[in-house]
């Protein structure tokens, strides 16, 4: 009887033990995992950096070489929202390449213009008939033929010349016949010969020819018209067989070794153009060759039909390879008067996000390849580079290849990539015209806020809550009626100010008061952006990079020295003033470096 | 005595054997024809197998409406197409919800219908609605089209086109645009013609088009406008038919030929005429072949390729479709284009598949058919050993294959597809099916032995059958009823699990029909009564006969064991057939030995327990408590992961990635993954295929990775391990892939396999099994809140931080050309004038399409690349005005903006998702609950601000788990009470019924305890002959999924049967009236228990051992089957206690009752 009982006891006992083990196993299992997870987080080399100057990287603790602040350890697992830290392998995979920001002689913007080759108007010449008569023959029949100076270009039957030559020949013969005649008769004959000569001379026949004519027995039926200058016939103005007056134009000639290139410049191009600029010309007829010229003239009038102004380039083409009418593509480089040397980055570096662009900058001296996203302002593209307006310093290395991969990586990790720059996500506050009454109404709000900031900096909770209440009251009391856009804007801003101020007022600790102080500051700053500084003294926008666990935060204050509202006595002077807003002026966050 | 209806039925069946046998033969022939197993495919028998797929099509009942609006931004598409379309389609009857996405150039609407709406009916409703849209609803020239009659799950066959030499070696020599043209105009149409193919979509390579790159400088120089060029091109491509002409009684057909067929044709097009000098297209433009704008591409291990995707029609039999496709490929492959390369090799374009669902289907079916075959063999062994009768064992076992064929036949008739779930249903029914045969045959044998030698043998057999028939019918009924909750599941889980419930029911019904219909007739033929003289046999001495009988029995057992060992090889191939056979025999001997030993000590134990009821009952109570503890500690998930042998790695890059960037990322990533030795092929797709089923943006990457199976066969035919030593499971391969694929700018991806991914996408619209669905008033808010949630979820320990990813809703940079209305007014221009120039100069719409035989290519006119590929160039685009032309910068300002890459919405509400994945050791539901709690805490504390108008909820397959669990919680009690009613009708006593339930409860507790044990690292941690038992029995964490619940439900059925049998015997023991005293009660209970212990043990043994092949199976689909089998195994092991629980409780009640009626006690 006792046996079965014992067995049952053992069985029940065993089951209870199993059950206990089961429960214990369940309770302890997750702890083991947690310990394991902790173990993985350790290891690796520690790097130290300055919270104000993240580019400083040291392998041991110390103080910042720039500002002297104590360095803080870098946690590789949590790089800043602007930073991408890659392993060596990942950097190799991403094929990241960098190049330094450097100075380059400014060449200004590059313009591409289109135009055509034209004649040099100053070389235009006209060959005229020096004698009237019938045009028997035109020796140069087509346009485009080249004519030497003195070349016979036409033969003219001129009754006048004929008669004059006839007279000359007759007078000559008379003189010969009177060889033995009286002096009087001879002198009369000589005089008439001389008169005949003179007539021919006046008609324009050179003496040499007159002498030849004297030797002939009959006058010439035709006289030659010679070109007084060399050039290319660009127009034939007469036809054979017609009678022309003396001085009638026969040909128009132009010198094609000196040409004009006429470029069409649209209105936006004109500011970039000035006389004297070098221009590179490309002509389809001369593939692969670039001619050079200089801007000689910019038309002061815009052609109302073409909506362009003509830009004239004078070039000489002794080999006569250019033909008028040819299309020319011209590249105009640089502002001639500029001699500055701006910083430039390669054109492949920036990721465009509008007015600003994002450039990835290599953080020097980091344990692992680290790149920082930097918002920069760039000028207009010049060739392969962009001039940097703000945001980069000489010698910093920017990523020229692989920037997209870095950006995508940053975005995946929720950082501030090109598609999520924090300062771009809120639209800039509108700048609104307000009158003095409006500013007067706004003043107590800003004053209350500034007092609140001062109280927080002094670690005075009572004063802070009082100031917050005053701010809230002021915001409630301020009810502007005109003008409409400003009133509407304040209707949106006012409740924000009130809500945050009331949260500060309700705080029971300094820490609780400081949390809503930041959004309150943002609302007030927005008001200063839109309406201007309503105070009699300058407002200063300060920034502390260490507030809220190194996230960084801004506030407005009136004093010149940093008066840190987020830390109070602990670190009252930490931070820097980023902008100063004079009374009545508007805060421009665009100008504040991000 | 008039025979009962049962008796009459069985007498008829025994007499009319011919009818029975003919029907049986018909069943076998038709069943074999319907069987999808290769082993049953005979050449002389025309096959007509049931439709086969790997897992059931669980996609939502949906129709896709796809609308293209080339070149338009997602915002335009959303506002002008998606929103109005959604609003009008929501009104269609039966529509549950409309999901949509608007992307660059196209809009996709998923119209999701209620489950009971017919697929083709819903198609015609959608078409009807589309046809009757008001004219002004959509922009001009935009026409929505109905997507293919398929879902993403229909993507059953992916291939690439490659140039190969006659030896099948890669030869190359084909350009990507040539291959694409061959794919688009030859292969695609050929494969589309295969029965059951819904569409074949092309992906990768370059679509060739005629590109007229206009030089704007030339335009200005020649004094023509872009519009003139466009018009000229448009008017240059036309054929006309001019009817016929009769000349001398001969009829000629007149054609005016004018279609563009070459680049020269286009170059000669006259744009304008000046002084009789034509300005031809070539004077102002460069005409060439070029690639069309790409929004997707394909990459094979680092090289760009052209490929195609075959999509099977909704409801088609995927295996049949693939077989058709394979046959078609074989047919066309000889005629594919070929060319001789410079080095003399002949390169022919070859179709090379890289994802073939049929392989998976075959492997899955193979796993299950193997398991079924092994189950039958092992059952035969068990029955042989337990009954020690060759004849009855063969009879009983014959039921199994016939029952399986019956189930297949019914599946075919009813239209239930064969898949892992359906065949799994048959697998877990095997144990119960055997029981019916055992019960019937045993009874017949007993009756024959006890029968009067003069009685008609047929009559005895029929009466014996009639005696147990009601009990058998009741047990089948209870099993079927207990499965009712599974039938009542809804939506996806219904599609997933009802096939299983159906097939299990079919198999049970089959077994019932066969046991009742065929077995009596067969027994009459086969079984003999004792003492009948058989000439020759009966003359032998008794000892010789005994020895011969034993030899025959032993031979059969060993033979079956060898057969089984050869097929099963539980210890792996190394020990050889003999070793494996020994293992099988030893296992069976151990289990059966233990059972026989149990049978021996059962009376003693029962007697003891009857005396010490309360201490004994503490044991089942403790088990119940343990079971409840185990239950609460189990992880919960929807569906155990199904190893498909292929991964779908779906990282994405950021939406602002360009085509080139995406393509480069994919090719680098593929090359890195291809370097992993376990990986067979890697084909990555970025962007989308040309199909309405694939609306992926450029930044989305899908990589199909197939890996070598763990074991392969070398040249000598030996099985060798193909994985490196440290790779133990597919999960390890996944880790390798993840490590290799990682690179800056690419997200991680949840572990997914192709089919599972499609299912997830179809169910939730996400591309991960878990996620947060956020709805909000505008895109910016969605984006901001999504990022907040992303950051918050990264801190949840159960979540793998690298997989958390919020949709970058406004992640695409836009370049806005803002036209200054004042400026254009100065020049006398309309907005449309400027837009037209922009559209043509930059966008380059197709103006006309060439017709070159079968091939069609678009002709596009646009600015030269240099004139449109930079912001500076954009500013200089010339806009013609009534007086000359002006550059664009004088008329418009260029602004950057952030905008959406894709706008998703649900029922017109803007939606975005934050997806995440769990850590491998945490179950789905736990992860989601932890994440939910974390978010709620953050919202509570104010750290996470939910903007006005934003709602969020957790979505994904986990929803199905929660929904089905809730439903099961409601339905299982209903089913149990139905079973209760059935039992009550049988026993007419509530107490008995409750006792049976007590046994069932203990069994269920056992199921949970075994599931818990499987998750413990120390459980079964030992080896036999070098084979780890943990590996052999697939020990590993099993979460409480719907699959496990199905196993539990199956267990309830079996355990109920067991209890019913004992209770029946107990009831009959007390049939003579209540016992007089406690001693008599105990004696009666003991007697009943002893009579029943053997059949019960046999049931348990067959069920347990029959499931062994399932549990040890390693093939495809095993991971879904095992969670279903485990509860049954655990429950049946514990069910040995039920053998005591029910009698002890019964005894208790009877004792109470005997004490309550002391009067009847007195006469002794």
Interface residues (C-beta under 8 A of the other chain):
Chain A: X4 X5 X8 X9 X11 X12 X15 X16 X18 X19 X22 X23 X25 X26 X33 X34 X37 X84 X86 X90 X91 X93 X94 X112 X114 X266 X267 X268 X304 X305 X306 X307 X308 X327 X329 X352 X353 X354 X381 X402 X404 X405 X406 X407 X408 X409 X411 X412 X414 X417 X418 X419 X420 X424 X425
Chain B: X217 X220 X221 X608 X611 X612 X615 X616 X618 X619 X622 X623 X625 X626 X629 X630 X633 X653 X654 X655 X656 X657 X658 X661 X665 X668 X742 X743 X744 X745 X746 X747 X780 X784 X787 X790 X791 X797 X805 X808 X810 X811 X812 X813 X871 X872 X876 X881 X883 X884 X885 X886 X887 X889 X890 X895 X896 X897 X898 X921 X1012 X1016
